[in-house]
Each structure stands twice: as C-alpha cells, then as structure tokens.
Amino acid sequence: MALTNEEKGLIEEALNVYLQLVSQQLPKQQVQQVAMMAQGVINKLDNLGSGDGSGGGNKPAGISDEWFEKVCASCDKLTPGGCEDKVTLKFPGKCDPILHYERAKLSANKG
C-alpha cells in the first residue's frame, strides 16, 4: 500500500488536531504518551513503501502485474512511494506508457 504525499499530509494534520484536542482533556503524562505514538505513526508514514532503497517502488493500485513488470518497473515516474504520474493516480492504467504498451501488444497480435 502506498500513500500519496497529500494523503500523508492529511493524516499528519489530523494527528496534530487530535493532539490539540487530547491536550485539553487528558493529563500531561497521557498527552505525552499520545504524542509519542502520533510521532511514531508519522515516522511510519515517511517510511511507508520505501522498500529496500534499490529503486523502483510499490505497484500502484489498479495496475496489473503484467503492466507493472513490463511498463511501470522501468518508468521514471515510479518512486519508492508509488507512481507519481497524475493520470495514473486518477485513472490507473491510462498513462501514456501503459497505453503505448497495450497498443504495441495489440499490433503484435494482429500481425
């Protein structure tokens, strides 16, 4: 599972708001414990999908294994956090590299 930077930012902001609310209702010691847990979650978000640092990234949602192996694995828009192509984020499988791959595959099967 890979989260976009916007999703990570949203979660981090939500945790900050939660900490503000908690600080008004709980004793200081419990607030510190919750803050430590929240920081742990934020750290995990930063490392989510980072893999082993060998390049490449996680298979984006909605992308078949074939597309990932034949197209995405060599695409420069694939990062350790996932695909950064705006088209793929909204419409998985509709980016130019995958469309070109599918057209070439159809042409090879016809001829």
A tleap script that builds the chain and sets N, CA, C and O, in Angstrom:
source leaprc.protein.ff14SB
mol = sequence {
  NMET ALA LEU THR ASN GLU GLU LYS GLY LEU
  ILE GLU GLU ALA LEU ASN VAL TYR LEU GLN
  LEU VAL SER GLN GLN LEU PRO LYS GLN GLN
  VAL GLN GLN VAL ALA MET MET ALA GLN GLY
  VAL ILE ASN LYS LEU ASP ASN LEU GLY SER
  GLY ASP GLY SER GLY GLY GLY ASN LYS PRO
  ALA GLY ILE SER ASP GLU TRP PHE GLU LYS
  VAL CYS ALA SER CYS ASP LYS LEU THR PRO
  GLY GLY CYS GLU ASP LYS VAL THR LEU LYS
  PHE PRO GLY LYS CYS ASP PRO ILE LEU HIE
  TYR GLU ARG ALA LYS LEU SER ALA ASN LYS
  CGLY
}
set mol.1.N position { 0.843 -1.172 0.000 }
set mol.1.CA position { 0.000 0.000 0.000 }
set mol.1.C position { 0.882 1.227 0.000 }
set mol.1.O position { 1.802 1.327 0.813 }
set mol.2.N position { 0.627 2.145 -0.877 }
set mol.2.CA position { 1.385 3.388 -0.940 }
set mol.2.C position { 0.434 4.558 -0.801 }
set mol.2.O position { -0.644 4.576 -1.395 }
set mol.3.N position { 0.842 5.526 -0.015 }
set mol.3.CA position { 0.049 6.737 0.161 }
set mol.3.C position { 0.696 7.867 -0.614 }
set mol.3.O position { 1.920 7.933 -0.726 }
set mol.4.N position { -0.121 8.749 -1.145 }
set mol.4.CA position { 0.411 9.933 -1.812 }
set mol.4.C position { 0.878 10.911 -0.751 }
set mol.4.O position { 0.532 10.779 0.423 }
set mol.5.N position { 1.663 11.894 -1.167 }
set mol.5.CA position { 2.125 12.914 -0.232 }
set mol.5.C position { 0.949 13.681 0.363 }
set mol.5.O position { 0.993 14.082 1.525 }
set mol.6.N position { -0.098 13.885 -0.425 }
set mol.6.CA position { -1.281 14.586 0.071 }
set mol.6.C position { -1.977 13.772 1.160 }
set mol.6.O position { -2.420 14.326 2.166 }
set mol.7.N position { -2.070 12.458 0.958 }
set mol.7.CA position { -2.689 11.591 1.955 }
set mol.7.C position { -1.871 11.567 3.244 }
set mol.7.O position { -2.426 11.617 4.342 }
set mol.8.N position { -0.547 11.489 3.102 }
set mol.8.CA position { 0.323 11.514 4.278 }
set mol.8.C position { 0.166 12.843 5.025 }
set mol.8.O position { 0.089 12.865 6.253 }
set mol.9.N position { 0.119 13.940 4.280 }
set mol.9.CA position { -0.052 15.255 4.903 }
set mol.9.C position { -1.373 15.371 5.635 }
set mol.9.O position { -1.447 15.966 6.710 }
set mol.10.N position { -2.411 14.805 5.053 }
set mol.10.CA position { -3.731 14.831 5.680 }
set mol.10.C position { -3.727 14.063 6.999 }
set mol.10.O position { -4.289 14.525 7.992 }
set mol.11.N position { -3.100 12.905 7.007 }
set mol.11.CA position { -3.024 12.104 8.225 }
set mol.11.C position { -2.209 12.837 9.294 }
set mol.11.O position { -2.585 12.857 10.466 }
set mol.12.N position { -1.104 13.431 8.884 }
set mol.12.CA position { -0.268 14.166 9.841 }
set mol.12.C position { -1.031 15.352 10.430 }
set mol.12.O position { -0.971 15.598 11.635 }
set mol.13.N position { -1.738 16.072 9.590 }
set mol.13.CA position { -2.535 17.215 10.069 }
set mol.13.C position { -3.647 16.751 11.006 }
set mol.13.O position { -3.914 17.398 12.018 }
set mol.14.N position { -4.293 15.642 10.678 }
set mol.14.CA position { -5.355 15.102 11.535 }
set mol.14.C position { -4.787 14.704 12.903 }
set mol.14.O position { -5.428 14.923 13.931 }
set mol.15.N position { -3.593 14.123 12.910 }
set mol.15.CA position { -2.965 13.764 14.182 }
set mol.15.C position { -2.651 15.007 15.012 }
set mol.15.O position { -2.797 14.988 16.234 }
set mol.16.N position { -2.226 16.076 14.363 }
set mol.16.CA position { -1.945 17.323 15.080 }
set mol.16.C position { -3.211 17.891 15.708 }
set mol.16.O position { -3.187 18.343 16.853 }
set mol.17.N position { -4.308 17.872 14.971 }
set mol.17.CA position { -5.584 18.345 15.520 }
set mol.17.C position { -6.010 17.456 16.683 }
set mol.17.O position { -6.471 17.951 17.711 }
set mol.18.N position { -5.859 16.163 16.520 }
set mol.18.CA position { -6.201 15.218 17.580 }
set mol.18.C position { -5.382 15.516 18.844 }
set mol.18.O position { -5.923 15.513 19.949 }
set mol.19.N position { -4.081 15.773 18.680 }
set mol.19.CA position { -3.238 16.082 19.831 }
set mol.19.C position { -3.693 17.357 20.532 }
set mol.19.O position { -3.630 17.441 21.759 }
set mol.20.N position { -4.144 18.336 19.783 }
set mol.20.CA position { -4.649 19.575 20.385 }
set mol.20.C position { -5.875 19.286 21.242 }
set mol.20.O position { -6.005 19.805 22.351 }
set mol.21.N position { -6.771 18.457 20.721 }
set mol.21.CA position { -7.968 18.104 21.485 }
set mol.21.C position { -7.620 17.291 22.726 }
set mol.21.O position { -8.164 17.529 23.805 }
set mol.22.N position { -6.717 16.336 22.569 }
set mol.22.CA position { -6.312 15.488 23.684 }
set mol.22.C position { -5.648 16.317 24.780 }
set mol.22.O position { -5.860 16.071 25.967 }
set mol.23.N position { -4.846 17.299 24.378 }
set mol.23.CA position { -4.127 18.103 25.365 }
set mol.23.C position { -5.074 18.910 26.244 }
set mol.23.O position { -4.694 19.325 27.339 }
set mol.24.N position { -6.292 19.137 25.785 }
set mol.24.CA position { -7.280 19.868 26.578 }
set mol.24.C position { -8.045 18.959 27.532 }
set mol.24.O position { -8.706 19.441 28.451 }
set mol.25.N position { -7.960 17.649 27.320 }
set mol.25.CA position { -8.803 16.734 28.080 }
set mol.25.C position { -8.049 15.743 28.952 }
set mol.25.O position { -8.617 15.227 29.914 }
set mol.26.N position { -6.800 15.465 28.650 }
set mol.26.CA position { -6.059 14.452 29.385 }
set mol.26.C position { -4.933 15.076 30.203 }
set mol.26.O position { -4.492 16.188 29.915 }
set mol.27.N position { -4.472 14.358 31.218 }
set mol.27.CA position { -3.313 14.821 31.981 }
set mol.27.C position { -2.064 14.867 31.094 }
set mol.27.O position { -1.976 14.173 30.080 }
set mol.28.N position { -1.108 15.696 31.500 }
set mol.28.CA position { 0.087 15.940 30.702 }
set mol.28.C position { 0.831 14.649 30.350 }
set mol.28.O position { 1.307 14.503 29.224 }
set mol.29.N position { 0.937 13.715 31.293 }
set mol.29.CA position { 1.660 12.470 31.053 }
set mol.29.C position { 0.994 11.653 29.943 }
set mol.29.O position { 1.687 11.095 29.092 }
set mol.30.N position { -0.319 11.577 29.940 }
set mol.30.CA position { -1.021 10.839 28.892 }
set mol.30.C position { -0.900 11.549 27.551 }
set mol.30.O position { -0.795 10.900 26.510 }
set mol.31.N position { -0.915 12.872 27.571 }
set mol.31.CA position { -0.752 13.635 26.332 }
set mol.31.C position { 0.615 13.323 25.723 }
set mol.31.O position { 0.732 13.155 24.509 }
set mol.32.N position { 1.645 13.245 26.566 }
set mol.32.CA position { 2.987 12.936 26.069 }
set mol.32.C position { 3.035 11.537 25.458 }
set mol.32.O position { 3.706 11.324 24.448 }
set mol.33.N position { 2.330 10.587 26.065 }
set mol.33.CA position { 2.288 9.231 25.509 }
set mol.33.C position { 1.593 9.219 24.148 }
set mol.33.O position { 2.057 8.572 23.209 }
set mol.34.N position { 0.484 9.936 24.056 }
set mol.34.CA position { -0.239 10.009 22.787 }
set mol.34.C position { 0.621 10.702 21.735 }
set mol.34.O position { 0.638 10.300 20.571 }
set mol.35.N position { 1.340 11.755 22.156 }
set mol.35.CA position { 2.208 12.487 21.224 }
set mol.35.C position { 3.318 11.581 20.700 }
set mol.35.O position { 3.672 11.649 19.523 }
set mol.36.N position { 3.864 10.737 21.565 }
set mol.36.CA position { 4.906 9.808 21.126 }
set mol.36.C position { 4.346 8.797 20.133 }
set mol.36.O position { 4.997 8.459 19.144 }
set mol.37.N position { 3.143 8.320 20.402 }
set mol.37.CA position { 2.513 7.379 19.464 }
set mol.37.C position { 2.240 8.063 18.127 }
set mol.37.O position { 2.456 7.469 17.071 }
set mol.38.N position { 1.772 9.295 18.167 }
set mol.38.CA position { 1.493 10.037 16.936 }
set mol.38.C position { 2.774 10.249 16.146 }
set mol.38.O position { 2.774 10.128 14.921 }
set mol.39.N position { 3.872 10.565 16.839 }
set mol.39.CA position { 5.151 10.742 16.150 }
set mol.39.C position { 5.596 9.432 15.513 }
set mol.39.O position { 6.168 9.437 14.423 }
set mol.40.N position { 5.340 8.310 16.183 }
set mol.40.CA position { 5.660 7.006 15.610 }
set mol.40.C position { 4.874 6.742 14.335 }
set mol.40.O position { 5.410 6.199 13.370 }
set mol.41.N position { 3.605 7.126 14.334 }
set mol.41.CA position { 2.769 6.966 13.139 }
set mol.41.C position { 3.314 7.831 12.003 }
set mol.41.O position { 3.396 7.382 10.860 }
set mol.42.N position { 3.684 9.063 12.318 }
set mol.42.CA position { 4.226 9.970 11.297 }
set mol.42.C position { 5.523 9.405 10.720 }
set mol.42.O position { 5.748 9.468 9.512 }
set mol.43.N position { 6.369 8.855 11.582 }
set mol.43.CA position { 7.618 8.247 11.103 }
set mol.43.C position { 7.327 7.066 10.180 }
set mol.43.O position { 7.999 6.888 9.164 }
set mol.44.N position { 6.334 6.267 10.530 }
set mol.44.CA position { 5.965 5.137 9.683 }
set mol.44.C position { 5.431 5.619 8.338 }
set mol.44.O position { 5.695 5.002 7.307 }
set mol.45.N position { 4.685 6.714 8.347 }
set mol.45.CA position { 4.178 7.264 7.087 }
set mol.45.C position { 5.327 7.688 6.190 }
set mol.45.O position { 5.280 7.476 4.978 }
set mol.46.N position { 6.361 8.287 6.777 }
set mol.46.CA position { 7.517 8.719 5.994 }
set mol.46.C position { 8.232 7.542 5.356 }
set mol.46.O position { 8.802 7.675 4.273 }
set mol.47.N position { 8.208 6.389 6.016 }
set mol.47.CA position { 8.907 5.212 5.512 }
set mol.47.C position { 8.000 4.256 4.751 }
set mol.47.O position { 8.475 3.268 4.192 }
set mol.48.N position { 6.706 4.534 4.722 }
set mol.48.CA position { 5.747 3.641 4.083 }
set mol.48.C position { 6.068 3.489 2.607 }
set mol.48.O position { 6.140 4.475 1.873 }
set mol.49.N position { 6.257 2.262 2.180 }
set mol.49.CA position { 6.510 1.995 0.773 }
set mol.49.C position { 7.910 2.320 0.328 }
set mol.49.O position { 8.184 2.343 -0.872 }
set mol.50.N position { 8.826 2.578 1.281 }
set mol.50.CA position { 10.175 2.944 0.875 }
set mol.50.C position { 10.984 1.738 0.411 }
set mol.50.O position { 12.011 1.899 -0.249 }
set mol.51.N position { 10.541 0.551 0.743 }
set mol.51.CA position { 11.217 -0.661 0.271 }
set mol.51.C position { 12.634 -0.752 0.780 }
set mol.51.O position { 12.934 -0.323 1.894 }
set mol.52.N position { 13.513 -1.315 -0.043 }
set mol.52.CA position { 14.889 -1.527 0.386 }
set mol.52.C position { 15.837 -0.498 -0.192 }
set mol.52.O position { 17.053 -0.647 -0.073 }
set mol.53.N position { 15.310 0.540 -0.814 }
set mol.53.CA position { 16.149 1.587 -1.367 }
set mol.53.C position { 16.794 1.222 -2.676 }
set mol.53.O position { 17.696 1.930 -3.125 }
set mol.54.N position { 16.375 0.156 -3.304 }
set mol.54.CA position { 17.006 -0.302 -4.537 }
set mol.54.C position { 16.366 0.320 -5.773 }
set mol.54.O position { 16.588 -0.152 -6.888 }
set mol.55.N position { 15.575 1.373 -5.586 }
set mol.55.CA position { 14.897 1.984 -6.719 }
set mol.55.C position { 13.556 1.331 -6.929 }
set mol.55.O position { 13.169 0.431 -6.183 }
set mol.56.N position { 12.851 1.777 -7.935 }
set mol.56.CA position { 11.532 1.215 -8.177 }
set mol.56.C position { 10.583 1.588 -7.066 }
set mol.56.O position { 10.863 2.496 -6.283 }
set mol.57.N position { 9.474 0.904 -6.990 }
set mol.57.CA position { 8.518 1.218 -5.955 }
set mol.57.C position { 7.447 0.174 -5.879 }
set mol.57.O position { 7.552 -0.899 -6.473 }
set mol.58.N position { 6.428 0.494 -5.149 }
set mol.58.CA position { 5.306 -0.414 -4.971 }
set mol.58.C position { 4.384 -0.343 -6.173 }
set mol.58.O position { 4.289 0.683 -6.847 }
set mol.59.N position { 3.711 -1.448 -6.427 }
set mol.59.CA position { 2.762 -1.490 -7.534 }
set mol.59.C position { 1.588 -0.589 -7.191 }
set mol.59.O position { 0.951 -0.768 -6.153 }
set mol.60.N position { 1.294 0.380 -8.055 }
set mol.60.CA position { 0.156 1.272 -7.803 }
set mol.60.C position { -1.165 0.506 -7.828 }
set mol.60.O position { -1.291 -0.509 -8.514 }
set mol.61.N position { -2.134 0.994 -7.085 }
set mol.61.CA position { -3.460 0.381 -7.060 }
set mol.61.C position { -4.058 0.416 -8.458 }
set mol.61.O position { -3.931 1.414 -9.167 }
set mol.62.N position { -4.705 -0.668 -8.854 }
set mol.62.CA position { -5.359 -0.735 -10.152 }
set mol.62.C position { -4.453 -1.112 -11.307 }
set mol.62.O position { -4.901 -1.159 -12.452 }
set mol.63.N position { -3.199 -1.379 -11.031 }
set mol.63.CA position { -2.238 -1.745 -12.073 }
set mol.63.C position { -2.028 -3.258 -12.020 }
set mol.63.O position { -1.763 -3.824 -10.960 }
set mol.64.N position { -2.150 -3.896 -13.171 }
set mol.64.CA position { -1.976 -5.349 -13.215 }
set mol.64.C position { -0.498 -5.710 -13.036 }
set mol.64.O position { 0.388 -4.875 -13.222 }
set mol.65.N position { -0.257 -6.954 -12.676 }
set mol.65.CA position { 1.121 -7.434 -12.533 }
set mol.65.C position { 1.874 -7.302 -13.852 }
set mol.65.O position { 3.048 -6.933 -13.875 }
set mol.66.N position { 1.183 -7.609 -14.954 }
set mol.66.CA position { 1.816 -7.513 -16.279 }
set mol.66.C position { 2.254 -6.079 -16.560 }
set mol.66.O position { 3.394 -5.853 -16.965 }
set mol.67.N position { 1.365 -5.108 -16.350 }
set mol.67.CA position { 1.721 -3.712 -16.588 }
set mol.67.C position { 2.875 -3.288 -15.695 }
set mol.67.O position { 3.795 -2.597 -16.133 }
set mol.68.N position { 2.815 -3.713 -14.433 }
set mol.68.CA position { 3.866 -3.317 -13.508 }
set mol.68.C position { 5.220 -3.857 -13.964 }
set mol.68.O position { 6.210 -3.126 -13.991 }
set mol.69.N position { 5.257 -5.133 -14.319 }
set mol.69.CA position { 6.519 -5.757 -14.728 }
set mol.69.C position { 7.029 -5.216 -16.062 }
set mol.69.O position { 8.223 -4.954 -16.208 }
set mol.70.N position { 6.130 -5.046 -17.039 }
set mol.70.CA position { 6.545 -4.669 -18.391 }
set mol.70.C position { 6.704 -3.163 -18.587 }
set mol.70.O position { 7.476 -2.736 -19.446 }
set mol.71.N position { 5.983 -2.347 -17.801 }
set mol.71.CA position { 5.985 -0.907 -18.032 }
set mol.71.C position { 6.433 -0.128 -16.792 }
set mol.71.O position { 7.407 0.623 -16.844 }
set mol.72.N position { 5.730 -0.309 -15.698 }
set mol.72.CA position { 5.945 0.526 -14.508 }
set mol.72.C position { 7.333 0.367 -13.905 }
set mol.72.O position { 7.942 1.348 -13.477 }
set mol.73.N position { 7.835 -0.864 -13.870 }
set mol.73.CA position { 9.129 -1.114 -13.226 }
set mol.73.C position { 10.253 -0.301 -13.852 }
set mol.73.O position { 11.240 0.001 -13.182 }
set mol.74.N position { 10.121 0.059 -15.129 }
set mol.74.CA position { 11.169 0.828 -15.795 }
set mol.74.C position { 10.778 2.291 -16.011 }
set mol.74.O position { 11.515 3.038 -16.654 }
set mol.75.N position { 9.635 2.701 -15.486 }
set mol.75.CA position { 9.154 4.076 -15.681 }
set mol.75.C position { 9.833 5.021 -14.690 }
set mol.75.O position { 10.000 4.687 -13.517 }
set mol.76.N position { 10.220 6.198 -15.172 }
set mol.76.CA position { 10.899 7.159 -14.303 }
set mol.76.C position { 9.955 7.844 -13.310 }
set mol.76.O position { 10.418 8.539 -12.405 }
set mol.77.N position { 8.658 7.661 -13.462 }
set mol.77.CA position { 7.699 8.270 -12.528 }
set mol.77.C position { 7.374 7.359 -11.349 }
set mol.77.O position { 6.634 7.749 -10.445 }
set mol.78.N position { 7.928 6.139 -11.357 }
set mol.78.CA position { 7.724 5.227 -10.245 }
set mol.78.C position { 8.768 5.523 -9.177 }
set mol.78.O position { 9.970 5.456 -9.434 }
set mol.79.N position { 8.298 5.851 -7.980 }
set mol.79.CA position { 9.167 6.160 -6.858 }
set mol.79.C position { 8.973 5.092 -5.781 }
set mol.79.O position { 8.058 4.275 -5.888 }
set mol.80.N position { 9.800 5.085 -4.769 }
set mol.80.CA position { 9.601 4.122 -3.682 }
set mol.80.C position { 8.223 4.228 -3.036 }
set mol.80.O position { 7.727 3.251 -2.475 }
set mol.81.N position { 7.604 5.394 -3.108 }
set mol.81.CA position { 6.268 5.581 -2.544 }
set mol.81.C position { 5.154 5.199 -3.486 }
set mol.81.O position { 3.991 5.197 -3.083 }
set mol.82.N position { 5.464 4.879 -4.715 }
set mol.82.CA position { 4.456 4.525 -5.710 }
set mol.82.C position { 4.588 5.383 -6.952 }
set mol.82.O position { 5.606 6.044 -7.156 }
set mol.83.N position { 3.562 5.369 -7.776 }
set mol.83.CA position { 3.576 6.122 -9.030 }
set mol.83.C position { 3.219 7.573 -8.774 }
set mol.83.O position { 2.261 7.865 -8.058 }
set mol.84.N position { 3.990 8.487 -9.358 }
set mol.84.CA position { 3.730 9.908 -9.198 }
set mol.84.C position { 3.065 10.517 -10.434 }
set mol.84.O position { 2.876 11.732 -10.499 }
set mol.85.N position { 2.710 9.682 -11.414 }
set mol.85.CA position { 2.039 10.183 -12.611 }
set mol.85.C position { 0.613 10.577 -12.255 }
set mol.85.O position { -0.145 9.762 -11.731 }
set mol.86.N position { 0.246 11.821 -12.537 }
set mol.86.CA position { -1.078 12.322 -12.154 }
set mol.86.C position { -2.209 11.575 -12.848 }
set mol.86.O position { -3.277 11.395 -12.263 }
set mol.87.N position { -1.996 11.146 -14.066 }
set mol.87.CA position { -3.031 10.398 -14.789 }
set mol.87.C position { -3.251 9.043 -14.124 }
set mol.87.O position { -4.390 8.626 -13.917 }
set mol.88.N position { -2.160 8.358 -13.791 }
set mol.88.CA position { -2.271 7.035 -13.172 }
set mol.88.C position { -2.945 7.127 -11.808 }
set mol.88.O position { -3.707 6.237 -11.429 }
set mol.89.N position { -2.669 8.199 -11.069 }
set mol.89.CA position { -3.294 8.356 -9.756 }
set mol.89.C position { -4.811 8.435 -9.880 }
set mol.89.O position { -5.533 7.876 -9.055 }
set mol.90.N position { -5.294 9.128 -10.910 }
set mol.90.CA position { -6.747 9.268 -11.098 }
set mol.90.C position { -7.338 8.121 -11.907 }
set mol.90.O position { -8.448 7.664 -11.632 }
set mol.91.N position { -6.590 7.658 -12.909 }
set mol.91.CA position { -7.084 6.631 -13.821 }
set mol.91.C position { -6.022 5.553 -14.013 }
set mol.91.O position { -5.272 5.598 -14.989 }
set mol.92.N position { -5.943 4.582 -13.097 }
set mol.92.CA position { -4.910 3.541 -13.212 }
set mol.92.C position { -4.947 2.841 -14.570 }
set mol.92.O position { -6.003 2.427 -15.049 }
set mol.93.N position { -3.769 2.722 -15.174 }
set mol.93.CA position { -3.654 2.043 -16.456 }
set mol.93.C position { -3.890 2.930 -17.665 }
set mol.93.O position { -3.843 2.446 -18.796 }
set mol.94.N position { -4.142 4.208 -17.458 }
set mol.94.CA position { -4.430 5.099 -18.575 }
set mol.94.C position { -3.285 6.061 -18.877 }
set mol.94.O position { -3.468 7.008 -19.643 }
set mol.95.N position { -2.119 5.839 -18.296 }
set mol.95.CA position { -0.982 6.703 -18.587 }
set mol.95.C position { -0.408 6.344 -19.958 }
set mol.95.O position { -0.657 5.252 -20.470 }
set mol.96.N position { 0.346 7.244 -20.540 }
set mol.96.CA position { 0.900 7.033 -21.878 }
set mol.96.C position { 1.751 5.769 -22.006 }
set mol.96.O position { 1.577 5.025 -22.971 }
set mol.97.N position { 2.667 5.498 -21.069 }
set mol.97.CA position { 3.481 4.279 -21.242 }
set mol.97.C position { 2.654 2.993 -21.294 }
set mol.97.O position { 2.954 2.100 -22.086 }
set mol.98.N position { 1.632 2.892 -20.471 }
set mol.98.CA position { 0.800 1.683 -20.483 }
set mol.98.C position { -0.040 1.631 -21.751 }
set mol.98.O position { -0.197 0.563 -22.343 }
set mol.99.N position { -0.582 2.765 -22.176 }
set mol.99.CA position { -1.367 2.793 -23.415 }
set mol.99.C position { -0.511 2.404 -24.619 }
set mol.99.O position { -0.968 1.660 -25.487 }
set mol.100.N position { 0.728 2.900 -24.680 }
set mol.100.CA position { 1.638 2.528 -25.773 }
set mol.100.C position { 1.953 1.029 -25.727 }
set mol.100.O position { 2.000 0.371 -26.765 }
set mol.101.N position { 2.165 0.501 -24.535 }
set mol.101.CA position { 2.433 -0.924 -24.378 }
set mol.101.C position { 1.256 -1.754 -24.886 }
set mol.101.O position { 1.448 -2.727 -25.616 }
set mol.102.N position { 0.046 -1.373 -24.502 }
set mol.102.CA position { -1.148 -2.116 -24.923 }
set mol.102.C position { -1.348 -2.031 -26.436 }
set mol.102.O position { -1.720 -3.022 -27.064 }
set mol.103.N position { -1.106 -0.863 -27.024 }
set mol.103.CA position { -1.232 -0.726 -28.483 }
set mol.103.C position { -0.213 -1.592 -29.210 }
set mol.103.O position { -0.532 -2.234 -30.210 }
set mol.104.N position { 1.021 -1.603 -28.696 }
set mol.104.CA position { 2.063 -2.433 -29.317 }
set mol.104.C position { 1.708 -3.908 -29.185 }
set mol.104.O position { 1.950 -4.688 -30.105 }
set mol.105.N position { 1.149 -4.287 -28.074 }
set mol.105.CA position { 0.749 -5.684 -27.860 }
set mol.105.C position { -0.364 -6.072 -28.827 }
set mol.105.O position { -0.344 -7.167 -29.388 }
set mol.106.N position { -1.338 -5.178 -29.026 }
set mol.106.CA position { -2.433 -5.446 -29.972 }
set mol.106.C position { -1.898 -5.557 -31.399 }
set mol.106.O position { -2.318 -6.428 -32.161 }
set mol.107.N position { -0.976 -4.678 -31.752 }
set mol.107.CA position { -0.396 -4.709 -33.096 }
set mol.107.C position { 0.364 -6.006 -33.336 }
set mol.107.O position { 0.290 -6.581 -34.421 }
set mol.108.N position { 1.091 -6.463 -32.331 }
set mol.108.CA position { 1.850 -7.708 -32.457 }
set mol.108.C position { 0.917 -8.905 -32.608 }
set mol.108.O position { 1.241 -9.849 -33.328 }
set mol.109.N position { -0.223 -8.882 -31.950 }
set mol.109.CA position { -1.172 -9.998 -32.032 }
set mol.109.C position { -1.908 -10.023 -33.369 }
set mol.109.O position { -2.316 -11.090 -33.828 }
set mol.110.N position { -2.085 -8.856 -34.003 }
set mol.110.CA position { -2.786 -8.793 -35.282 }
set mol.110.C position { -1.877 -9.221 -36.431 }
set mol.110.O position { -2.331 -9.829 -37.400 }
set mol.111.N position { -0.624 -8.905 -36.316 }
set mol.111.CA position { 0.251 -9.143 -37.457 }
set mol.111.C position { 1.145 -10.250 -37.252 }
set mol.111.O position { 1.944 -10.570 -38.132 }
savepdb mol mol.pdb
quit
